[in-house]
Amino acid sequence: MAQKNSGATRQSDFPIFEYLSMLVPTRMWQDFRAMPRHQRGLVISIIASMILSLVIVGFGRAAINHYLATRGVFLYDALQSPYQIEERTIPLVPTQPDTIILPAAIGSYQWQIPLTEEELEAAAIAEVESLGMMITAVQRAIETYDTAAASVAAATATETEVVGQIAEEPAVLITVEQQTLVLEAALVQLETALPVVEKADTIAEVIAAPEIYPLRVALDTVANSDIALTEVNDLLLHFSQIETEMALPASVNDCLVASEAGSDELPACGITIYPLYLEPGTYQITADAQPVAVTMATFEDHETATSMMKELYTYADTNGQTGNYTLGVTQVDYFYSRLEGDYTFVWSHDNWVYVISALSFTDMEAIATAFPY
């Protein structure tokens, strides 16, 4: 007897494929059209409500973020100058000569009486005289050594004559002769250079003199000729230290101070602006502490002061390192810099430019915090 088919549909062993086939766009469209009309309307309403909700939530979040980002100060108004420098008093240019407007004390730091021109000249002359004494000491040491070398040469020559054929190559005699020539050449250069040093007023004049270079060459030859003279080595080291110090770039504070003298005496700072009034000062917390340089200068207007700030910043950024800054966008400009070990804070307020420079960041910040202007 034949069996009847019950009509039951055989299900796949992997129903996942049936579910995936239901996600095919054409299948979904067919299923959607097969729905009753009221069900299709309900599905469309649910999807539209979800899309509208997402749009409302997105706009709401954007509006909240915009409010939070713009509810306070904005752009340039949000820049905060350090040490509340925008709230400080603007000094008046003194009308009487020899009037000092820098405070006698800034916090725990005391203003130091500056050296007079006579004292500065005396210090420069003392430095030159010290160099002259070193050159004289070298001259005496070489003369003493040369005399001793001549005695050794004479004794060696006598010994060579006695030995006769045994000393066919008197190596000691040749070495002494060579040293004598080197020493005599150095003595000639010393005698030439010493009058130049005696007439000079500053170390810079001595180093720039054409007689100094041949002297240093001659002394280098002495030092490299197995002639052990401490005086020669000390003088060569002293020359090198002077050159190193002279080659160091001027500090930012030095550039501002030098701007008062005009373009003829400016260091290589690239400064083209000159102040109407400038007052430098030095402060120390104790007598043996490192000094802190403070300089204030005023200009014709705020724009000129800002131009000076930009030139000082360019110099500091080219020759050292610069930190946080704002230039030309607010009424108070400032920047930090470090140049050859000096920490410097520079700022402008109204028509004034101020510079604080110290070897210690703590000293610099302490004076910047307590400074009245």
PAMARBA-453468 format. One record per atom (N, C-alpha, C, O, CB): residue in one letter; x, y, z. Coordinates in pm, whole numbers, plus 50000, padded with zeros to 5 digits. Glycine has a CB too. Layout:
# PAMARBA-453468
aXYZ/...
# end
This chain:
# PAMARBA-453468
m500844988250000/m500005000050000/m500885012350000/m501805013550080/m499055000150121/a500605021149914/a501445033149900/a501225042550017/a500095044850061/a501155040449766/q502365048050066/q502315057850176/q502055071750121/q502565075550016/q503625057750256/k501235079250195/k500915092750155/k501915102450217/k502365100850331/k499485096450195/n502225112450138/n503135123050189/n502345131950282/n501295137250243/n503775131450072/s502825133750405/s502115141750504/s502155156750473/s501435164550535/s502695139250641/g503005160750375/g503105174950340/g504015182850429/g504185194850407/g501755181250343/a504635176650530/a505545183750621/a506815187750547/a507375179850471/a505905175050744/t507245199650569/t508455204650501/t509675200650581/t509745203050702/t508405220150484/r510615194850516/r511845190750584/r512705203150613/r512995210950523/r512645180450498/q513115204850741/q513935216050782/q515405212750764/q515825201250776/q513655219950927/s516185223150735/s517615221250714/s518305218150846/s517875222650952/s518245233850649/d519355210450837/d520155207550957/d520915219951003/d521395220251116/d521125196150929/f521025229950919/f521735242550952/f520775254150931/f520815260450825/f523035244450864/p519905257351027/p518895267951009/p519515281850993/p518835291250952/p517935268151126/i520785283151025/i521425296151012/i521355301150869/i521235313250847/i522855295451057/f521425292150774/f521375296250633/f519995301550597/f519855310450513/f521745284550542/e518965295950661/e517615301050636/e517465315150692/e516835323850631/e516565291650697/y518075317350812/y518005330750869/y518755340850783/y518305352250766/y518565330651011/l519885336650731/l520655345550645/l519915348750517/l519975360050467/l522005339450612/s519215338750464/s518465341150339/s517335351150361/s516915357950268/s517905328050283/m516855351850485/m515785361350515/m516295375750514/m515515385150503/m515165358150650/l517635377550527/l518205390950528/l518565395950390/l519025407250375/l519425391150615/v518375387850290/v518635392350154/v517625403450120/v516435401750146/v518525380450051/p518075414650063/p517145425950038/p515895422249961/p514795426549996/p517865436749964/t516045414149857/t514865410449776/t513885402149858/t512675403849847/t515285402549651/r514445393049942/r513575384750027/r512865393450130/r511685391550157/r514395373750098/m513605402950188/m512995411750287/m511885420150225/m510845422350286/m514045420850351/w512125424750104/w511095432750036/w509855424450006/w508725429350020/w511645438549905/q510055411949966/q508915403149940/q508135400450067/q506905400850067/q509385389849879/d508865397750178/d508185395350305/d507435407750351/d506335406850406/d509185391050412/f508045419450328/f507395431750370/f506095433950292/f505085437950350/f508335443650350/r506125431450160/r504925433350078/r503865422950110/r502675425250088/r505275432849930/a504305411350162/a503335400850196/a502615403750327/a501595397550356/a504035387350205/m503125413050405/m502465416550531/m501125423250506/m500905429150400/m503375425750615/p500235422350605/p498995430250596/p499325445250598/p500385449250644/p498035426650712/r498445452950549/r498685467150533/r498935474050667/r499815482550678/r497515473750463/h498175470550767/h498335477350896/h499675473750961/h500245481851033/h497175473650989/q500185461350934/q501485457650989/q502615465350919/q503585469550982/q501715442550974/r502445467150788/r503475474950717/r503525489250772/r504615494750789/r503185475150564/g502395495150798/g502385508650854/g503035509250990/g503735518751023/g500955513850863/l502805498751071/l503415498451204/l504935497551196/l505635504351271/l502865486651285/v505455489251105/v506915487951089/v507525501251044/v508565505451095/v507265476850986/i506865507750948/i507385520550899/i507395530851011/i508335538751022/i506555525650780/s506365530851094/s506305540551205/s507435538151306/s508045547551356/s504935539851276/i507705525251335/i508765522151432/i510125526551378/i510915532551450/i508795506951463/i510395523451251/i511695527251192/i511845542351188/i512915547551220/i511845521451050/a510795549551149/a510865564051144/a511095569951282/a511845579551298/a509585569751083/s510425564051385/s510605568951522/s512045566951568/s512605575751634/s509635561851619/m512645555651535/m514035553051574/m514985563151507/m515885568451572/m514435538651536/i514785565551377/i515645575051307/i515495589051365/i516485596051385/i515325575251157/l514255593151393/l514015606351450/l514645607551588/l515175618051624/l512525609151457/s514585596751665/s515195596951799/s516695598551790/s517285606151868/s514845584151876/l517335591551697/l518785592751680/l519175606851638/l520175612351684/l519275582651576/v518365612651549/v518655626351505/v518535636051622/v519375644851639/v517705630451392/i517475634551701/i517265643651815/i518395642051916/i518905651951968/i515895640851884/v518795629551945/v519895627252041/v521195633251988/v521945639452064/v520075612052068/g521485631551858/g522705637151800/g522765652251809/g523775658051847/g522825632951655/f521645658651772/f521605673351781/f521695678051926/f522325688151956/f520325678751717/g521075670552015/g521135674252156/g522545673452212/g522975682452285/g520215665352237/r523275662952179/r524645661652226/r525535672552167/r526375678152237/r525195647752191/a525335675652037/a526135686251975/a525865699752040/a526785707652061/a525835687051824/a524585702352073/a524245715152137/a524865716052277/a525335726752317/a522705716752146/i524865705052352/i525455705052486/i526965707252478/i527515715052555/i525145691752558/n527635700252385/n529085701952370/n529435716252330/n530415721852379/n529625692052265/h528645722152242/h528885735852201/h528715745452318/h529495754852334/h527945739852086/y527715743052399/y527495751752516/y528665750452615/y529145760552667/y526155748152586/l529115738252640/l530215736352733/l531505742452681/l532315747552759/l530415721552761/a531705742052549/a532945747352492/a532965762552484/a534035768552479/a533165741552354/t531795768852482/t531755783352460/t531145791052576/t530905803052564/t530965786452336/r530905784552688/r530255791652798/r531235800652873/r530795809752943/r529625781752894/g532595798252859/g533585806652926/g534265816052828/g533715819252723/g534635797952996/v535485820452866/v536255828852777/v536705820552658/v536805808352666/v537475835052850/f536975827452546/f537195820352420/f538385826352347/f538605838452354/f535945820852332/l539145818152277/l540285822052195/l541245830752276/l541715826452382/l539805829652070/y541555842852229/y542555851252295/y542155854852439/y543005856752526/y542775863952215/d540815855652463/d540375858852598/d540685847552696/d540705849652817/d538875861852599/a540925835552642/a541205824152729/a542675823352768/a543025815452856/a540795811352661/l543535831152706/l544955831052740/l545155837052880/l544705848152909/l545785838752635/q545835829452963/q546085833953099/q547565837253114/q548405828353099/q545645823253203/s547895849653142/s549285853453161/s549755849053299/s548975849553395/s549475868653142/p551005844953312/p551505840353442/p551745851853537/p551945863353496/p552785832353424/y551735848653665/y552065858053773/y551135870353777/y551485880453838/y553495862753758/q549965869553714/q548995880653714/q549635893853668/q549365904453724/q548395882353855/i550475893153567/i551195905153524/i550275915553462/i550605927353459/i552285901353424/e549115911253413/e548195920953353/e547515929653459/e546925939853426/e547135913753269/e547595925653585/e546945933153692/e547905942553764/e547505949153860/e546325923553792/r549135943353721/r550125951053795/r550115965853757/r549585969953654/r551515945153771/t550735973653846/t550805988053825/t551785991353713/t552825984953699/t551225995153955/i551426001253633/i552316005853527/i553146017453581/i552576027453624/i551516010253399/p554476016353581/p555306026953640/p555306039653555/p554986039353436/p556736021953659/l555676050453618/l555836063253550/l557316065653522/l558166062453605/l555236074853633/v557596071353408/v558986074653375/v559446085853467/v558776096153477/v559136078753225/p560576084153535/p561036094753627/p561386107553554/p561946107253444/p562246089953707/t561056118453614/t561346131553555/t562656137453608/t563216146453546/t560206141253583/q563136132453721/q564376137453779/q565526127853746/q565346115753748/q564236139153932/p566706133353716/p567846124653687/p568256116753811/p568036120953924/p569016132853636/d568876105053785/d569366096353891/d568256091153981/d568506086754093/d570386103653976/t567016091553933/t565906085754007/t565776071053971/t565776067453854/t564586093353978/i565656062554072/i565566048054050/i564136043654078/i563596046254186/i566586040354141/i563536037153982/i562156032354000/i562116017354028/i561076012154067/i561316035453877/l563216010254009/l563265996354052/l563145995954205/l563746004354273/l564575989354004/p562395986654258/p562215986254404/p563505982554477/p564355975554422/p561115976354441/a563625987354600/a564805984254681/a564855969554719/a565925964054744/a564825992854806/a563695963254723/a563625948954755/a562475942854678/a561415948954663/a563455946654908/i562695930754630/i561645923054564/i561525910054641/i562345900954624/i561955920554410/g560535909154725/g560445897754813/g561625897654909/g561845907354982/g560395884654732/s562385886754908/s563575885554994/s564845889954923/s565935889054980/s563725871155041/y564725894754801/y565895898354721/y566155913454734/y565235921554720/y565705894354571/q567385916954760/q567765930854781/q568475936554658/q569285929854594/q568665932154905/w568135949054629/w568775956054517/w570235958854552/w570545963154663/w568025969254484/q571125956454455/q572555958354477/q573015971354411/q572635974354297/q573355946354422/i573825978854483/i574345991354427/i575235988154307/i576185980454320/i575155999454535/p574945993754191/p575745990354073/p577145996354081/p577386006354149/p575045995253946/l578055989954010/l579415995154004/l579446007953922/l578726009353823/l580375984653943/t580276017253963/t580436029553887/t581296026953763/t581926016453751/t581076040553974/e581306036553672/e582146035053553/e583616033653591/e584346025953528/e581956046953459/e584046040953693/e585436039753736/e585736025753789/e586796020253763/e585756050153845/e584786020053863/e584976006553916/e584975996253805/e585745986653809/e583896003254019/l584115998053706/l584095988853593/l585405989653514/l585965979453475/l582895991753500/e585876001853491/e587156003453421/e588295997453501/e589195991253444/e587436018253392/a588275999353633/a589325993653717/a589305978453712/a590355972053710/a589165998453862/a588095972553709/a587985957953701/a588525952853567/a589185942453562/a586525953553719/a588235960053459/a588735956053328/a590255957053322/a590925948153269/a588105964553217/i590785967853377/i592235969653377/i592905958953463/i593975953853428/i592605983853430/a592275955453577/a592835945053663/a592875931653590/a593815923853609/a592015943753791/e591875929153508/e591865916653430/e593005916553330/e593655906353310/e590515914953358/v593245927953265/v594345928953169/v595685927553241/v596585920853193/v594285942253092/e595805934053357/e597055933153433/e597335918853477/e598485914453479/e597005942353554/s596285911653513/s596455897553551/s596995889453435/s597855880853452/s595125891653599/l596485892253314/l596995885453196/l598445889253171/l599255880653136/l596145888953073/g598795902053190/g600185906253173/g601115899353270/g602235895753234/g600295921253189/m600655897353393/m601475890353492/m601695875753452/m602775870253473/m600825891053630/m600675869653394/m600825855853349/m601835855053234/m602645845753229/m599475850053305/i601775864753142/i602725864753030/i604145866953082/i605085860553034/i602355875652928/t604315876053178/t605635878453237/t606165865853305/t607345862553295/t605585890053338/a605265858753375/a605675846253440/a606115835853339/a607075828553363/a604525840653525/v605435835153226/v605825825753120/v607195829753064/v608045821253039/v604765825453007/q607375842753044/q608655847552991/q609815843553084/q610845838753037/q608635862952972/r609645845453213/r610705841953308/r610925826853311/r612065822253316/r610345847053448/a609855819253307/a609995804753310/a610745799553187/a611575790653198/a608625798053319/i610445805353070/i611125801052949/i612585805152952/i613455797552910/i610435806852825/e612865817052999/e614265821453009/e615055812353102/e616195808653072/e614345835953059/t614455808753215/t615135799653308/t615365786053245/t616445780253257/t614335798053437/y614355781053179/y614475767953114/y615495768553001/y616265759152982/y613105763153061/d615495779652926/d616415780952814/d617855781352864/d618755775452803/d616105793652733/t618075788352975/t619435788853033/t619885774953076/t621025771053051/t619485798453154/a618975767553141/a619315753953183/a619565744953063/a620455736453066/a618205748253270/a618765746752958/a618955738452838/a620285741452771/a620935732452719/a617795740752739/a620705754252773/a621995757852714/a623135751252792/a624115746752733/a622175773152712/s623005750752925/s624035744253007/s624095729452976/s625175723652965/s623765746553157/v622925723252961/v622895708952926/v623515706752790/v624235696952769/v621455703552928/a623245715952695/a623805714452561/a625325715352563/a626015707752496/a623225725052467/a625845724952644/a627295726452653/a627935714052715/a628955709252668/a627645738952734/a627325709052822/a627865697052887/a627805685052795/a628715676852793/a627125694053015/t626745684052719/t626605672752627/t627635673652515/t628165663452472/t625185672352569/a627905685952468/a628905687552362/a630295683452412/a631035676852339/a628925702152311/t630635687352532/t631935683552589/t632035668452602/t633065662452572/t632155690152725/e630955662352649/e630945647952665/e631095640952531/e631725630452521/e629675643352734/t630505646852429/t630605640652296/t632015641152243/t632475631652180/t629655647652198/e632735652252268/e634125653252222/e635015643052293/e635925637452231/e634665667352246/v634745640552422/v635575630952496/v635325616852448/v636255609052429/v635305631952647/v634045613652429/v633715599952388/v634225597052248/v634635585852218/v632205597752393/g634215607052162/g634745605552026/g633845597151940/g632665600151922/g636125599452029/q634425586551886/q633715578451789/q632575570451852/q631715565251781/q634675569051721/i632555569551984/i631495561552047/i630145568452028/i629135561652008/i631795559352198/a630105581952035/a628855589352019/a628765595051879/a628935607151859/a628735600652124/e628505586351783/e628425590851645/e627155599251621/e627165608251537/e628445578851550/e626055596451695/e624805603951678/e624365609251814/e623625602551886/e623685594851614/p624825621351851/p624465626951983/p623005631251986/p622685642951962/p625365638952016/a622105621652016/a620665624452014/a620265635052116/a619395643252087/a619875611652041/v620895635052235/v620555644852338/v620905658852293/v620155668252319/v621275641552469/l622035660552226/l622465673652177/l621485679152076/l621155691052079/l623845672852117/i621025670551984/i620065675051882/i618745679251947/i618195689551910/i619805663951778/t618235671552044/t616985674652112/t617075688052186/t616145696052180/t616615663452210/v618165690452255/v618355702952327/v618425714652230/v617885725352260/v619625702352412/e619075712852117/e619135723652017/e617745727051964/e617405738751946/e620065719651901/q616965716751940/q615605719251891/q614775726651994/q614055736051961/q614915706051853/q614875722452119/q614125729252225/q614575743652241/q613755752552267/q614285721752356/t615865746052226/t616385759652238/t615795768652131/t615425780152157/t617925759752229/l615695763352008/l615105771151899/l613635774351928/l613175785551903/l615225763551767/v612905764351980/v611485766452011/v611325776852121/v610455785552113/v610825753152054/l612165776052223/l612085785452334/l612435799652291/l611775809152332/l612995781052447/e613455800952210/e613855814252164/e612775820552076/e612535832552082/e615175813452087/a612125812151993/a611025817351910/a609875822151999/a609255832451971/a610515806551812/a609595814652106/a608525818752198/a608895831652270/a608035840152292/a608245807652299/l610165833152306/l610605845352375/l610445857552286/l610065868352333/l612065844052419/v610725855952158/v610545867052064/v609085871452061/v608795883352064/v611015862951922/q608165861752054/q606735865152050/q606265871152182/q605415879952183/q605915852652016/l606805866252293/l606445871952423/l606885886452434/l606135894952482/l607075863652535/e608095889352390/e608595903052394/e607785912352304/e607665924252332/e610065903552354/t607225906752195/t606395914752105/t605005917252162/t604445928052146/t606275907851970/a604455906952228/a603075907952276/a602955915452407/a601935921752433/a602485894152292/l603965914852490/l603855920852623/l603565935952618/l602715940352695/l605135918452700/p604205943952533/p603845958252525/p602395960552482/p601765970252525/p604775965452429/v601875951652397/v600475953052353/v599545951152472/v598565958552487/v600145942652242/v599845941352556/v599005938852674/v599095950652771/v598095954652830/v599435925852744/e600265955952788/e600455967052882/e599695979652839/e599285987652925/e601935970252896/k599495981552709/k598795993452660/k597285991452649/k596546001252636/k599345997352525/a596805979052655/a595385976252635/a594575979852759/a595075979352871/a595165961352601/d593315983552736/d592405986952846/d591455975552878/d590935974852990/d591615999352812/t591205966752782/t590285955552803/t590875942752746/t591785943052664/t588905958452739/i590335931652792/i590765918552742/i590405917152595/i591145910952518/i590125907252824/a589275922852555/a588865921852414/a589905928152323/a590175922952214/a587505928652393/e590495939352366/e591545945652286/e592765936552275/e593405935852169/e591945959152347/v593095929552383/v594255920652380/v594015909152283/v594865906252199/v594555915152521/i592845902752293/i592555891152207/i592505895252061/i592875887451973/i591235884652248/a592035907452033/a591915912051894/a593245916751836/a593355918451715/a590905923351886/a594265918751920/a595555923651870/a596215913251780/a596185901351812/a596495927151987/p596825917451668/p597445907851576/p598675900951634/p599095890651583/p597855914951448/e599235906351740/e600435900151799/e600105887951885/e601005880251919/e601195910251882/i598855886051921/i598495875252013/i598455861651945/i598855851652003/i597145878152077/y597985861251822/y597915848351754/y599285841851736/y599425830051768/y597245849951619/p600315849151686/p601645842851677/p602175838351813/p602885828351823/p602645852551614/l601835845751918/l602265841852052/l601645828452091/l602325819752144/l601895852552155/r600365826852065/r599705814352100/r600235802652019/r600335791452070/r598205815552080/v600585805151894/v601175794551811/v602525790451868/v602825778551877/v601335799251663/a603325800351905/a604645797351961/a604525789752093/a605295780452118/a605445810251982/l603575793552177/l603385786552304/l602845772452284/l603205763252357/l602435794452394/d601985770752184/d601515757252151/d602695748352110/d602765736552146/d600465757752037/t603615754052034/t604795746451993/t605645742552114/t606165731452120/t605645754651894/v605765751752209/v606505748552332/v605805737252408/v606465727952454/v606625761052422/a604505738052420/a603765727852494/a603835714152428/a603745703952495/a602305731952510/n603995713952296/n604055701352222/n605475696552198/n605695687152122/n603345702752090/s606455702852263/s607865699252242/s608465692552365/s609675693252388/s608685711652206/d607635686152444/d608095679052565/d608815688352662/d609725684252734/d609025667552526/i608385700852662/i608945710552757/i607905712752865/i606885719252842/i609345724052686/a608165707552982/a607195707753090/a607255721053164/a608035722753258/a607435696153188/l606435730453120/l606345743453185/l604885746053221/l604045748053133/l606915754853094/t604595745853350/t603215747953396/t602695761753356/t601525763353322/t603125746253548/e603585771653359/e603175785353325/e602655786253182/e601695793453155/e604345794953344/v603285779053091/v602845779152950/v601465772952938/v600585778452871/v603865771652861/n601265761453001/n599965754752993/n598855763253056/n597745763853004/n600035741053063/d599175769953167/d598175778453233/d597785790153144/d596615793853138/d598705783453367/l598755796253076/l598465807652990/l597645803352869/l596715810452830/l599765814452944/l597975792152810/l597185787152697/l595755784152740/l594815787052666/l597845774552637/l595595778252858/l594245775352907/l593475788252933/l592285789152906/l594315766853037/h594175798352985/h593535811253011/h593065817752881/h591965823352876/h594495820553087/f593885817252778/f593485822652648/f592235815452597/f591315821852546/f594645821252546/s592205802152610/s591055794352562/s589785798052639/s588715799252580/s591315779352576/q589905799952770/q588745803752849/q588225817552810/q587015819752803/q589085803452998/i589125826752785/i588705840152743/i587955839552610/i586915845752594/i589925849652731/e588505831952516/e587845830652385/e586465824352399/e585515828552333/e588705822352289/t586365814052486/t585075807452505/t584045817152561/t582905817452515/t585215795452599/e584445824952660/e583515834752719/e583115845452618/e581965849752614/e584155841252841/m584065849852536/m583745860152437/m582865854752326/m582115862252264/m585025865852379/a582955841652300/a582155835752192/a580725832852235/a579865830452150/a582805823052144/l580455833052366/l579095830352412/l578135841152364/l578495852952363/l579055829352565/p576935837252323/p575975847452281/p575545856052399/p575485851352513/p574745840952216/a575235868452370/a574765877452475/a573435872452530/a572635866652456/a574625891952421/s573195874752657/s571925870752716/s570815880052667/s571075890852615/s572005870952871/v569565875652686/v568425884052647/v568455897052725/v568135907652671/v567095876652671/n568835896352851/n568925908452933/n570015917852879/n569815929952874/n569215904853079/d571165912152838/d572235920452781/d571765927452653/d572125938952628/d573475911952752/c570975920452574/c570475926452449/c569595938452478/c569695948752412/c569695916052367/l568715937052578/l567835948352611/l568635959952669/l568405971452633/l566745943952710/v569585956952758/v570415967552817/v571225974652710/v571335986952710/v571345961752926/a571805966852618/a572645972752513/a571845981252416/a572405989952350/a573385961952438/s570525978852406/s569725986552311/s569696001352347/s569426009752261/s568305981152305/e569976004752473/e569966018852514/e571106026552449/e570996038652426/e570066019952666/a572226019552419/a573386026252361/a573216028852212/a573976036652155/a574616018052384/g572236022552148/g572066024452005/g572756013551924/g573356004451981/g572606038051963/s572666014651793/s573146003951705/s574656002451705/s575145991551675/s572676006451565/d575406012851737/d576866012151728/d577466002551831/d578495996351804/d577466025951745/e576846001251949/e577415993152054/e576585980752085/e576815974252187/e577586001452178/l575635977452001/l574795965852026/l575565952952004/l576355952051910/l573555966151936/p575365942852089/p575885929552056/p575105923751939/p574155929951891/p575815920052179/a575495912151894/a574865906051776/a573505900451813/a573305888251810/a575765894951716/c572565909151847/c571225904851889/c570175907351781/c569055902251791/c570825912052017/g570515914951681/g569525918251579/g568485928151624/g567395928651568/g568855905951532/i568805936051727/i567855945751780/i567875958451694/i568945963751662/i568185949151929/t566705963151657/t566595975351575/t565745985951644/t565445996351584/t565995971951439/i565355983451769/i564475992551842/i565205997351967/i565885989552034/i563125985651878/y565056010251997/y565766015952110/y564766022152208/y563816028652164/y566806026452062/p564966020452338/p563996025252437/p564116040152463/p565146046352437/p564166017852566/l563026045752515/l563056059752560/l563716060852697/l564376070852729/l561636065552565/y563536050452777/y564116050252912/y564396035852948/y563596026952918/y563176056953019/l565536033353011/l565926019753048/l566616020053184/l567426028953212/l566846013352941/e566286010353267/e566906009453400/e567235994953432/e566335986853450/e565956015353508/p568535991553440/p568925977953479/p569195977253629/p569475987453692/p570155973453401/g569115965453683/g569395963453825/g569815949153853/g569595940153771/g568195967253909/t570405947153969/t570845933954013/t570335931554154/t570385940454240/t572385932654008/y569835919354178/y569285915754309/y569935902954359/y570285894054281/y567745914154302/q570095902154490/q570635890354555/q569845887554682/q569435896754753/q572135891954585/i569655874654710/i568945870954832/i569895870454950/i569485872855064/i568265857454814/t571175867254925/t572245867955025/t573495873254957/t573565873854834/t572515853955092/a574475877155037/a575685883354982/a576465873854893/a577105878254797/a576575888155093/d576415860854922/d577175851254843/d576315843654742/d576775833954682/d577855841454935/a575075847954724/a574175841154628/a574425846154487/a575035856654465/a572705843454667/q573945838154390/q574055842154250/q573165854254224/q572015854554269/q573675830354156/p573665864354151/p572855876254124/p571745873354023/p571865864453938/p573735887654073/v570685881054034/v569565880353941/v569465893753870/v569345904153936/v568225876754014/a569505893653739/a569445906053660/a567995909653630/a567205901253587/a570245904553529/v567665922253654/v566315927453627/v566455940453548/v567185949453590/v565505929653760/t565765941353436/t565815953353354/t564415957153310/t563615948553275/t566735951253230/m564125970053313/m562855975053264/m563105986653169/m563965995153193/m561945979353382/a562345987053061/a562525997452960/a561176001452905/a560275993152891/a563455992552845/t561036014252873/t559786019252817/t560006024252675/t561106028652639/t559196030452905/f558926023652594/f559006027152453/f557886036952418/f557066040452503/f558906014552365/e557876041352295/e556936051952253/e555476047752273/e554656055652317/e557176055652107/d555176035252239/d553796030452252/d553826015252267/d554876008952265/d552936034552128/h552626009652283/h552525995152304/h552985987352182/h553575976652195/h551085991352339/e552715992652063/e553125985551942/e554645984651933/e555185974351893/e552575992551816/t555355995251971/t556825994851970/t557345985052074/t558295977652049/t557406008851995/a556715984952191/a557115975252294/a556885960952245/a557705952052271/a556325977752424/t555785958652174/t555525945252119/t556575941652015/t556995930052008/t554115944652057/s556985951351934/s558035948651834/s559355944851902/s560055935851856/s558245960951744/m559685951652012/m560875947852088/m560745933752143/m561705926052140/m561125957852202/m559575930152194/m559335916652244/m559575906252135/m560185895852161/m557915915452298/k559105909052015/k559275899551905/k560745898151867/k561195887051837/k558465904151782/e561505909151869/e562925908351835/e563705900851944/e564595892951913/e563525922451816/l563365903252070/l564015895952178/l563665881152171/l564525872652196/l563605901752314/y562415878052138/y562005864052127/y562745857252013/y563205845852027/y560485863052106/t562855864051899/t563565858251785/t565015855151820/t565545844651785/t563515867751665/y565645864451891/y567035862251933/y567135850452028/y568005841852012/y567605874851999/a566245849852128/a566275839052226/a565985825652160/a566625815652194/a565275841652337/d565045825252068/d564685812652002/d565785808051908/d565965795951889/d563365814351925/t566535817351849/t567615813751757/t568835808551832/t569485799151786/t568005825751671/n569145814551945/n570395811352015/n570195802352137/n571175797752195/n571055823952058/g568965799752176/g568735791352292/g567425783852280/g567065779352171/g568735799652420/q566725782552390/q565445775552393/q564375785052445/q564645793552530/q565535762852482/t563175783652392/t562055791952436/t560925783052483/t560765771852436/t561585801352323/g560135788352578/g559005780852631/g557695787352596/g557545792652486/g559125779352782/n556745787252688/n555425793152664/n555555807852628/n556405815052681/n554525791452789/y554705812252538/y554765826252497/y553455830652434/y552675822452386/y555935828552399/t553235843552434/t552185849852355/t552705863452312/t553175871352395/t550845851152436/l552635866252184/l553225878452128/l552255884952031/l551845878851932/l554565875452058/g551885897152060/g551125905151964/g549645902151956/g548975907251866/g551695903451833/v549095893952047/v547675890652039/v546895895552160/v545665895552159/v547485875652024/t547595899652264/t546935904752384/t547645917552429/t548655921552371/t546945894052499/q547095923852531/q547715935952585/q548935932752671/q549715941652703/q546705943752667/v549095920152708/v550245915852788/v550935904452713/v550365893752696/v549815911352932/d552165906952667/d552955896752597/d554005891152693/d554445898052785/d553625902652469/y554395878752671/y555435872752756/y556055860852685/y555475855252591/y554845868552892/f557235856952730/f557835844252688/f558925840152787/f559515848552855/f558425845252545/y559145827152793/y560235821452873/y561355817352778/y561115814052662/y559735809252957/s562595817652829/s563715812952747/s564815807852838/s564875811152956/s564235824152654/r565695799852779/r566915795552848/r568055796652748/r568015790852639/r566785780952904/l569065804052788/l570185806852698/l571475806352779/l571685814252871/l570015820752628/e572355796752743/e573645795152812/e573485794352963/e574225800653038/e574585806652777/g572505786453008/g572325784153150/g571455794253221/g571065791953336/g573615783853216/d571135805553156/d570305815753219/d568825812953192/d568415810853078/d570685829853166/y568025812853298/y566575812253284/y566055826653278/y566395834953362/y565915804253404/t565235829353178/t564785843153157/t563275843453137/t562715835253065/t565495849453035/f562645853053201/f561225855853179/f561115870253130/f561605879553195/f560365853553309/v560485872053015/v560355885252951/v558875888052931/v558135879252886/v561145885852814/w558435900152965/w557045903552942/w556915918552914/w557805926452945/w556175899453062/s555795922152855/s555505936152828/s554105939352878/s553205930952872/s555635939452677/h553955951552927/h552655956352976/h552585971152942/h553425979052984/h552465953853132/d551565974652866/d551465988352817/d552685991552731/d552955984352635/d551335998452935/n553436002152764/n554606005952683/n555916000552740/n556986004052691/n554696021052671/w555855992252842/w557045987552913/w557395973252876/w556525965052849/w556845988753063/v558705970552877/v559225956952860/v560105953852980/v560925962153022/v560035955552725/y559935941953036/y560675937853156/y561405924653128/y560895916053057/y559725936353278/v562595923353185/v563385911053172/v563905907053309/v564475915353381/v564565912953071/i563715894553345/i564305888753466/i565125876753423/i564615867653357/i563205884753571/s566405876653460/s567315865953416/s568125861153535/s568695869153609/s568255870953302/a568185847753553/a568895841953667/a569415828053628/a568885821553539/a567975841053792/l570455823753698/l570985810353677/l570065799753737/l570105788153697/l572375809153738/s569245803853831/s568305794653897/s566885798053857/s566465809653864/s568465795254050/f566125787953816/f564725790153781/f563935794553905/f563005802553894/f564105777453721/t564325789454021/t563645793354144/t563805808154172/t562835814954207/t564175785254262/d565035813354155/d565265827754175/d564475835954075/d563855846054110/d566755830954164/m564505831653949/m563795839053845/m562295839653874/m561675850253863/m564035832753708/e561715828353911/e560275827953935/e559905835454062/e558835841554069/e559805813453944/a560765835054164/a560465842154288/a560385857254264/a559485863854315/a561515839054394/i561325862554186/i561295876954158/i560155880354062/i559525890854077/i562645881454099/a559885871653965/a558765874353873/a557445874653948/a556555882453914/a558715863853762/t557315866154048/t556075865754126/t555905878154212/t554795883454224/t556035853354213/a556995882854273/a556905894154367/a557145907654302/a557045917954370/a557895892154478/f557455908054172/f557765920654107/f556545929754105/f555445925054074/f558275918253964/p556675942554138/p555485951054153/p554915956254021/p553745960054016/p555815962854240/y555715956353914/y555245962353788/y554855951553688/y554435954753577/y556315971553728/
# end
